[in-house]
Amino acid sequence: MVIDSVKQILAEFKPTGWGKDLVAAGFVRSAALQGKSLTIALVLPFAGRSLFEQIKQDFDVRLRGATGATRIDWVCDIEVASLPRAQGLAAVQGIRNILVVASGKGGVGKSTTAVNLALALQKEGARVAILDADIYGPSIPTMMGTVKERPSSRDGKLMEPVMACGLKSNSIGYLVDEQDATIWRGPMASKALAQILHETRWGEVDYLVVDMPPGTGDIQLTMAQQVPTSAAVIVTTPQDVALADARKGVAMFNKVNVPVLGIIENMSYHLCSACGHHEPLFGTGGGQKMAEQYHVALLGQLPLHIDIRQHMDDGRPTVFGAPEGSLAQAYMKLARRVGAELYFSGKPIATPLYTVALDE
């Protein structure tokens, strides 16, 4: 049968991080051959828009040959599924999934990673917002060029998120001076985060990326318990001292039953802007060893490059300011992996995905 050939070909598509192939996962919504025209409808329940182009490039010619079609009409869509929340906490209205970006210590590029990951998830077809939960050192307003912005309110009860580089955002940095936040005690800081999370009119969001404070103290622990999280990712550098602290981050989330999706190794290597030479300034293999130790995925290895720092200082993060460059593509690859790992690691609560039998 012609459609059996279509299924057999498409079933070869199974990127890293996918638990099943394209067909077995139910991502082929329908396929139909009418005369010399083949129509294939695909849907992904996670961010991964650029995968559609890869599928077309990989299989278009073979599908034509197998079916005799002279044209293929591809109908592709992203419909992000809602995944379980840790500890059975109630969902924040309108938000399907909350992804926490954390680190065991400061200085590993956690906020830079969180911002660019959020922007990349959006470019990959999802509706995304970002919450700066780093109460003591909010950096999202600076990194996204919105230092002077303040949230408005339509009804005096809920805040409207600040639009930052095309993303909905909110941060303690929009509400108080940084110097004021740094002297808050734990309960006050935790209450402030809860208010920002629950009293912002986020609208419909597929992924809310939360930039957590660095460290694993009482405040971070309380925040982890209060946020209805789908999963956490841990940012580290390859060096031993960073890995030691990152392990504490994994332990903290395990303690509060928040799934750890995987490890992001930042500053994995220095990429020289003059000659393109790769040099592992902070060692090699640390992220991989940690991922293996905790039986989680090594989600990505990101470079240390002067342009990434410059983009953040300019308030134009790499994925927003230089979206076609190789640095942005590293974050795009990370976003595709994170989206897939999050979906395949959990059982969707509700998903618009449905499977239709493939017809001749």
Secondary structure as GFF3:
##gff-version 3
##sequence-region A 1 360
A	DSSP	alpha_helix	2	10	.	.	.	ID=ss1
A	DSSP	beta_strand	28	34	.	.	.	ID=ss2
A	DSSP	beta_strand	37	44	.	.	.	ID=ss3
A	DSSP	alpha_helix	50	67	.	.	.	ID=ss4
A	DSSP	beta_strand	71	78	.	.	.	ID=ss5
A	DSSP	three_ten_helix	86	88	.	.	.	ID=ss6
A	DSSP	beta_strand	95	102	.	.	.	ID=ss7
A	DSSP	alpha_helix	110	123	.	.	.	ID=ss8
A	DSSP	beta_strand	128	132	.	.	.	ID=ss9
A	DSSP	alpha_helix	140	143	.	.	.	ID=ss10
A	DSSP	beta_strand	162	164	.	.	.	ID=ss11
A	DSSP	beta_strand	167	171	.	.	.	ID=ss12
A	DSSP	three_ten_helix	172	174	.	.	.	ID=ss13
A	DSSP	alpha_helix	178	181	.	.	.	ID=ss14
A	DSSP	alpha_helix	186	198	.	.	.	ID=ss15
A	DSSP	beta_strand	205	211	.	.	.	ID=ss16
A	DSSP	alpha_helix	218	226	.	.	.	ID=ss17
A	DSSP	beta_strand	231	236	.	.	.	ID=ss18
A	DSSP	alpha_helix	240	255	.	.	.	ID=ss19
A	DSSP	beta_strand	260	271	.	.	.	ID=ss20
A	DSSP	beta_strand	278	279	.	.	.	ID=ss21
A	DSSP	alpha_helix	286	294	.	.	.	ID=ss22
A	DSSP	beta_strand	297	304	.	.	.	ID=ss23
A	DSSP	alpha_helix	306	313	.	.	.	ID=ss24
A	DSSP	alpha_helix	318	321	.	.	.	ID=ss25
A	DSSP	alpha_helix	326	345	.	.	.	ID=ss26
###
